Every structure is written in C-alpha cells, then in structure tokens.
C-alpha cells in the first residue's frame, strides 16, 4: 500500500504502519460502530475525514438515511478527498525520491 511505501522512507520498518492503518480505517469509516450513533462531536469530526466516504456515506445513501439528492455533493466530496490524498502522496514520494541514495555496483 502507498502508506506503507511512503513510511519506509522515514522509518526503519513499515510493520507498524502496515498493522495500524487497516484497523484505523475500519474503525474510522463506521464499519465497526456506525457513525450516526457516536457522540455529536465525534460524528462531526469523523464525517469531515475521508474515511466516512468508504463505508458510512454509501451505506446511508443505500439505506435512505441520506436523500438521493445529496449523492452528487457527497460523491464530489469523496473525489476531492481522493485528489487531496493522491496529491499529498505524490508530494511525499517526490520528497522521498530526492532523499533516496542507492549504493552498489
């Protein structure tokens, strides 16, 4: 995964990132505990993060909890998060490539 690849430049081992990221995504996306039953402050925070667009938003659209008229805006927000994450990933990989030193014959 990209998070693991990027983390290998700045850490000795990517094992920690490889083990933590899937669990964080699972919890923060509403897969374990649905976001609507969390406290209001936590709901607002998690709804503002990109994880909600993985599980919570599609499920709530399908279940009818969110009106279908809101779907285009939510899809646009999810795509905006995707573009932002890709941009940050490219930036970090570019910085990592400049730091990279290859030795050998």
Secondary structure, 3 states (H helix, E strand, C coil): CHHHHHHHHHCCCCHHHHHHHHHHHHHHCCCCCCHHHCCHHHHHHHHHCHHHHCCHHHHHHHHCCCCHHHHHHHHHHHHHHHHHHHHHHHHHHHHHHHHCCCCCC
